[in-house]
Amino acid sequence: VTETWQNQLTYDLTWKKHQFNFLLGEENIKDKYQNFNGNVQGLTLANIDYAYLSEGTSNIIANGGGAGDALSSFFGKINYAFANKYLASVTRRRDGSSKFGVDNRYAYFPAASVGWRISQEDFLKDSKIISDLKLRAAWGQTGNQNIANNATYSLYQSIYGNRGAFNGDAGSAYDITGKGSGT
């Protein structure tokens, strides 16, 4: 199950040949994963109408699990254009992920760009071949939260018998540091 909450506020301002666009926004995403599976053998009747987990007589196995994560983002952006030829943009984001430890939960991600819409210059304005030509340079920082939900913990995982080798069961996991929260 994924829940997403997004809000954006924009404002446009034009003064002579100057155009501004302001944007403020937030986004919150919560994911929740749950699974359950079961397997039995030795059904008393070989009929699909009686194939229930409770009717098995041997090798009764039930597994399940769940996890969840959340991402919270706040961002702002300013776009500027002069005479629809010269362009600039500045963005700043603040993202927080539940996958990171409490000391590193949030980070800032700035970005900036400048552009020149060459097709608006007099020497290309009436071109029959080029309708829109823009030269742009940009810089920005990005992040990555593509890690396991428990990656910030110092875990010891005990796998009992051969269960883990065959069905991916990780056994029991313990936080070695005892903190109960990653850093």
BAZASE-532801 format. One record per residue (C-alpha): residue in one letter; x, y, z; residue number from 1. Coordinates in Angstrom, 2 decimals. Layout:
N
SITE  residuo        x        y        z  num
SITE        A        X        Y        Z  NUM
...
//
This chain:
183
SITE  residuo        x        y        z  num
SITE        V     0.00     0.00     0.00    1
SITE        T     1.39     3.39    -0.96    2
SITE        E     0.05     6.68     0.36    3
SITE        T     1.14     9.89    -1.36    4
SITE        W     0.41    13.45    -0.25    5
SITE        Q     1.51    16.31    -2.55    6
SITE        N     1.02    20.05    -2.35    7
SITE        Q     2.35    22.80    -4.61    8
SITE        L     1.97    26.55    -4.61    9
SITE        T     3.05    28.60    -7.64   10
SITE        Y     3.16    32.31    -8.34   11
SITE        D     3.96    34.04   -11.64   12
SITE        L     5.24    37.61   -11.83   13
SITE        T     5.95    39.64   -14.98   14
SITE        W     7.58    43.07   -14.93   15
SITE        K     8.54    44.57   -18.29   16
SITE        K    10.85    41.99   -19.94   17
SITE        H    11.41    40.07   -16.69   18
SITE        Q     9.42    36.92   -15.94   19
SITE        F     9.53    35.08   -12.62   20
SITE        N     7.94    31.81   -11.58   21
SITE        F     8.03    30.78    -7.92   22
SITE        L     7.20    27.29    -6.70   23
SITE        L     6.93    25.86    -3.18   24
SITE        G     5.97    22.29    -2.54   25
SITE        E     5.98    19.25    -0.33   26
SITE        E     5.56    15.54    -0.88   27
SITE        N     5.15    12.73     1.61   28
SITE        I     5.18     9.08     0.57   29
SITE        K     4.52     6.12     2.87   30
SITE        D     4.91     2.54     1.69   31
SITE        K     3.71    -0.50     3.60   32
SITE        Y     4.44    -4.03     2.46   33
SITE        Q     2.86    -7.17     3.89   34
SITE        N     2.94   -10.77     2.76   35
SITE        F     1.71   -14.14     3.88   36
SITE        N     2.08   -17.54     2.31   37
SITE        G     1.40   -21.10     3.31   38
SITE        N     2.07   -24.58     2.03   39
SITE        V     0.81   -28.00     3.11   40
SITE        Q     1.05   -31.54     1.85   41
SITE        G    -1.03   -34.61     2.49   42
SITE        L    -4.48   -33.29     1.69   43
SITE        T    -7.09   -35.89     2.65   44
SITE        L    -9.05   -35.33    -0.56   45
SITE        A    -7.47   -34.67    -3.95   46
SITE        N   -10.21   -32.24    -4.86   47
SITE        I    -9.61   -28.51    -5.39   48
SITE        D   -12.87   -27.78    -3.51   49
SITE        Y   -11.25   -29.16    -0.32   50
SITE        A    -7.72   -27.73    -0.76   51
SITE        Y    -7.48   -25.66     2.42   52
SITE        L    -4.36   -25.08     4.53   53
SITE        S    -6.13   -26.52     7.56   54
SITE        E    -6.73   -29.83     5.72   55
SITE        G    -3.05   -30.68     5.25   56
SITE        T    -1.51   -33.51     7.27   57
SITE        S     2.25   -32.97     6.68   58
SITE        N     4.88   -30.33     5.88   59
SITE        I     2.72   -27.49     7.14   60
SITE        I     4.63   -24.25     6.55   61
SITE        A     3.37   -20.70     7.08   62
SITE        N     5.46   -17.57     6.49   63
SITE        G     4.76   -13.89     6.57   64
SITE        G     6.38   -10.55     6.96   65
SITE        G     6.04    -6.87     6.55   66
SITE        A     8.00    -3.67     6.19   67
SITE        G     7.42    -0.02     5.59   68
SITE        D     9.27     3.16     4.75   69
SITE        A     8.56     6.85     4.35   70
SITE        L     9.97     9.77     2.36   71
SITE        S     9.30    13.42     3.18   72
SITE        S    10.33    16.21     0.80   73
SITE        F    10.11    20.00     0.86   74
SITE        F    11.24    22.01    -2.13   75
SITE        G    11.35    25.45    -3.65   76
SITE        K    12.20    26.67    -7.14   77
SITE        I    12.63    30.04    -8.81   78
SITE        N    12.62    30.34   -12.61   79
SITE        Y    13.72    33.58   -14.25   80
SITE        A    13.56    34.67   -17.89   81
SITE        F    14.63    37.94   -19.48   82
SITE        A    12.98    38.75   -22.83   83
SITE        N    12.23    35.02   -23.15   84
SITE        K    15.89    34.59   -24.24   85
SITE        Y    18.04    34.39   -21.13   86
SITE        L    16.98    31.87   -18.51   87
SITE        A    18.00    30.93   -14.99   88
SITE        S    16.64    28.50   -12.44   89
SITE        V    17.48    27.70    -8.81   90
SITE        T    16.06    24.77    -6.84   91
SITE        R    16.51    23.61    -3.28   92
SITE        R    15.09    20.37    -1.85   93
SITE        R    15.14    18.92     1.62   94
SITE        D    14.47    15.18     1.60   95
SITE        G    14.17    12.87     4.58   96
SITE        S    14.01     9.08     4.43   97
SITE        S    13.08     6.63     7.17   98
SITE        K    15.69     4.27     5.70   99
SITE        F    18.49     6.40     7.13  100
SITE        G    19.55     6.70    10.76  101
SITE        V    18.27     9.49    12.98  102
SITE        D    21.53    11.44    12.68  103
SITE        N    21.45    11.34     8.86  104
SITE        R    17.74    11.34     8.13  105
SITE        Y    17.59    14.61     6.13  106
SITE        A    19.76    16.12     3.41  107
SITE        Y    19.65    19.17     1.13  108
SITE        F    19.85    18.84    -2.65  109
SITE        P    20.50    22.12    -4.50  110
SITE        A    20.41    22.63    -8.27  111
SITE        A    20.91    25.56   -10.64  112
SITE        S    20.82    26.14   -14.38  113
SITE        V    21.31    28.92   -16.90  114
SITE        G    20.10    28.94   -20.47  115
SITE        W    20.12    30.91   -23.68  116
SITE        R    17.23    30.51   -26.11  117
SITE        I    19.20    31.10   -29.29  118
SITE        S    16.13    30.72   -31.48  119
SITE        Q    14.78    34.01   -30.05  120
SITE        E    17.76    35.97   -31.36  121
SITE        D    17.20    38.10   -34.47  122
SITE        F    19.51    35.97   -36.62  123
SITE        L    17.39    32.82   -36.01  124
SITE        K    13.96    34.20   -35.17  125
SITE        D    12.53    33.74   -38.67  126
SITE        S    14.27    30.46   -39.46  127
SITE        K    12.22    27.88   -41.35  128
SITE        I    14.47    25.03   -40.16  129
SITE        I    14.91    25.74   -36.43  130
SITE        S    11.80    26.42   -34.37  131
SITE        D    13.34    26.26   -30.87  132
SITE        L    17.04    26.03   -30.01  133
SITE        K    18.27    26.42   -26.46  134
SITE        L    21.75    26.15   -24.96  135
SITE        R    21.64    25.14   -21.30  136
SITE        A    24.13    24.39   -18.52  137
SITE        A    23.03    22.88   -15.22  138
SITE        W    24.45    21.60   -11.95  139
SITE        G    22.77    19.71    -9.14  140
SITE        Q    23.13    17.18    -6.35  141
SITE        T    21.05    14.04    -6.00  142
SITE        G    20.58    11.42    -3.34  143
SITE        N    19.79     7.73    -3.24  144
SITE        Q    17.62     5.89    -0.73  145
SITE        N    17.69     2.58    -2.59  146
SITE        I    18.87     0.62     0.46  147
SITE        A    17.27    -1.92     2.76  148
SITE        N    15.02    -0.59     5.53  149
SITE        N    17.40    -1.97     8.18  150
SITE        A    20.68    -1.00     6.46  151
SITE        T    21.54     1.55     9.17  152
SITE        Y    21.56    -1.07    11.93  153
SITE        S    24.42    -3.33    12.99  154
SITE        L    22.56    -6.61    12.68  155
SITE        Y    23.43   -10.14    13.59  156
SITE        Q    21.27   -12.66    11.77  157
SITE        S    21.06   -16.21    12.99  158
SITE        I    19.77   -18.73    10.48  159
SITE        Y    18.54   -21.95    12.03  160
SITE        G    19.17   -25.20    10.16  161
SITE        N    18.89   -25.03     6.40  162
SITE        R    15.75   -22.90     6.26  163
SITE        G    17.52   -19.79     5.02  164
SITE        A    19.43   -21.59     2.30  165
SITE        F    16.28   -22.81     0.55  166
SITE        N    13.52   -20.27     1.01  167
SITE        G    15.27   -16.97     1.78  168
SITE        D    14.31   -16.99     5.47  169
SITE        A    16.74   -14.76     7.36  170
SITE        G    15.95   -16.31    10.75  171
SITE        S    16.08   -13.91    13.68  172
SITE        A    17.89   -10.57    13.53  173
SITE        Y    19.31    -8.70    16.53  174
SITE        D    20.68    -5.16    16.75  175
SITE        I    24.21    -5.74    18.07  176
SITE        T    24.62    -2.19    19.37  177
SITE        G    21.33    -2.34    21.26  178
SITE        K    20.52     1.24    20.26  179
SITE        G    17.32     0.33    18.42  180
SITE        S    17.97     3.20    16.01  181
SITE        G    20.51     3.61    13.27  182
SITE        T    22.84     6.55    12.85  183
//
